[in-house]
Amino acid sequence: MASAGLLGLAFVVLIALGSPSSVQAQVAPMPPNAQAKSYGDGWECAQSFRRDGDECIAIIVPENAYPTNRTYGAGWECLHGFQEVDDATCLEVMVPDDGFLDPSGKSWSCLRGYMKVDDLCLEIVLPPNAYLADSGYGPAWKCDRTYEIDGDTCVEIAVPENAFLNGAGYGQPWICERGFFENDDMCEAVAVPENAFFYDASHGPGWKCDRGFAASDTGCTLIDLPDNAHLDRSGNRWECHRNFQRSRGRCILNE
C-alpha cells in the first residue's frame, strides 16, 4: 500500500512539473547568428546583428562607416571626416579653402581672419583702426581704443574737456571727471553753494548741504529748529522729540 501511494505521488509531481520533452518544446530554438546570454536565460544576437522578432538580422554598414557593436542606435557610425545623411549613408565633409575640419570630424570651421558664409570661408575685411575680435559671437572685429563703431567703420571718439574714456566697453564712451557733470555732450563743473560740499552721486545736483542746513532753491539754508525738536539722521531735516508731534512747523506735546 505504501509503495502504491509513493508511485501515485510521483505521478502527480510529474504532471505538475511537466515532462522534460514538454519543457523543451516551450523554449524557442536559438536562431542563427545568436548566442546564449552571458547572464540570465535566453539568447542574444551576435555582434553586427540586430534582433528582429525571433531572428537575428545582419546590420548593413554603409560605405565610410564602421559597426559600433551596440545593442542600441543604428549599429554603425560614420568615419572621421564623414557626415551621416538620412540615417543611411556617410558623405564626406567638404572643407572649403581657408577652413579646417572640426575635432568632431562631422563639421568644419573657418580659420582666424575668415568668416563662414554659406559653404565658403570669406576673408574678414578690417576697416582702419580696427582689429579682429577673438570671440565666437558678436561682430567679427572691434575698434581700437579711442575709436567706436559707426556702421562699417571706426570713428574717433570725441572726448570733451574734463572727461576721460570709458573702458567698461558699454554705455557712454566717455565719463566726466570727478567734480563735473554731463550736460549737452559737455562736462560742466559742479557749482557747490555755500555751506555745502561736493557729493559724488549718479543723481542729484552733485552737492549736499552741511549738517544743520537744508537744500533750497538758493542753495543751503540754515535750519531753524523749533522747541522740542532735533536734527534727524541725515542732518538736513528735523523731527520732534519723543512724545511730541509735528504741527504747523512746531512740535506739540501729545496729550
Stockholm file with secondary structure:
# STOCKHOLM 1.0

chainA/1-255         MASAGLLGLAFVVLIALGSPSSVQAQVAPMPPNAQAKSYGDGWECAQSFRRDGDECIAIIVPENAYPTNRTYGAGWECLHGFQEVDDATCLEVMVPDDGFLDPSGKSWSCLRGYMKVDDLCLEIVLPPNAYLADSGYGPAWKCDRTYEIDGDTCVEIAVPENAFLNGAGYGQPWICERGFFENDDMCEAVAVPENAFFYDASHGPGWKCDRGFAASDTGCTLIDLPDNAHLDRSGNRWECHRNFQRSRGRCILNE
#=GR chainA/1-255 SS CHHHHHHHHHHHHHHHHCCHHHHHHHSCCCCTTEEECSSSSSEEECTTEEEETTEEEECCCCTTEEECCCSSSSSEEECTTEEEETTTEEEECCCCTTEEECTTSSCEEECTTEEEETTEEEECCCCTTEEECCSSSSCSEEECTTEEEETTEEEECCCCTTEEECTTSSSCSEEECTTEEEETTEEEECCCCTTEEECCCSSSSSEEECTTEEEETTEEEECCCCTTEEECTTSSSEEECTTEEEETTEEEECC
#=GC SS_cons         CHHHHHHHHHHHHHHHHCCHHHHHHHSCCCCTTEEECSSSSSEEECTTEEEETTEEEECCCCTTEEECCCSSSSSEEECTTEEEETTTEEEECCCCTTEEECTTSSCEEECTTEEEETTEEEECCCCTTEEECCSSSSCSEEECTTEEEETTEEEECCCCTTEEECTTSSSCSEEECTTEEEETTEEEECCCCTTEEECCCSSSSSEEECTTEEEETTEEEECCCCTTEEECTTSSSEEECTTEEEETTEEEECC
//
